[in-house]
Amino acid sequence: MIMPQKMAKLFIITSLFFLLFCFIEGVRLPFVVASGILILISILLFSLNILRTMLTKGESRTPARALNKPVHKKLATATAILAAGIFLFNTAPCMASATQIPEKADIIIIGDRLVDIAYNLGVLPAAMSVRCSLWPLCDTLKTSCQVLGCPNCLQKKKAKPLISFAKAHQIKKVIIEKGNPFCALVPELHPEKIAGMLENQGLSVTVVEYSHDLAKTVNQMAAILGKADKAQMLLDNYEKNLAKVMKNIEKKNFAKRVVILNGVFQASSGKSFLRVESPGGYADQFLLSALKSINVGHEMVKSGKKPAKGHYSIRKLNRLIVTAPDAIIITGDGFAVQKAIAQALVQSPGLANIPAIKNQAIYNLPGFIQSSLIEYPSILSQWAFVLER
């Protein structure tokens, strides 16, 4: 059996290797955690060694206690194993984090679907043009990737922000997403039309078409990014996760009438600006239809009012009484909508009797505009979980 002294040396040597690995990979937080664990284990083993020495001396003086020697050995062994378990459990995130950090590539990508695929293949572009205001994952990616505005803005500005960034950072390669449509909210948007402008500036442009064939697009992007070995695993995991979600929602009942609210809170004025998602959009096509739920957002506005970019702008929530949804889904700034609902309840106490509020069926969920292709099973699962009845 390994003695505590030798065990301590073994832990210290192993810990140093883990710490060195974390430091080389640039994983700062796990490095600090592992350092704390190393100190904790060293103290534990030192205390264990003192305890064992005291027990050994006691056994040599009292023959009757010698009968308990195996028990003490088991105690020491169990404690050492426990310490090893604690160590491995806490340093595991270090190894996991290192493998999850995407590598930066000297490319620019236009289109959130392609950025999402690249990210899940382990690659982040130097810059991107995506629908950031509607794509929740963008808040995470933009901390490491420059956002050049949305594709619509980029097209209107004749790609000037992209060209300037490319020259400043000596980037020569651009990947553009082509879709039909590229964005259902802005049908006239075609980012591939700026390809000629970029090529005239000496940039190499690759157009990747997304036509609802995920496997084709993933394989094409993997080949371009040099990640062909990861494509099939990514697709297999996606199919497995999607199949699991679809099986879970079979034969289940979900809230029938749903209103989807999106808001922005303006701190300077203390006001909330609200929008209602109109029927027929992304949420209907990819989320509510799978759950056999109905988007009744059009009942929140007067008949005949037309939506702008898939939403109706509203000032008050008093029409919730007429709409009487079974559930209210909040996307975007949850605080803005929650504040508006609280104020509406004060002004119109009758709102407390509508099914969604009466049954506390108000949920803040990630929005979906088909940007997070790979995350779709996870997002559908969240919507299904809260809307189940």
Disulfide bonds with the S-S distance in Angstrom:
Cys22-Cys94 1.33
Cys132-Cys138 1.80
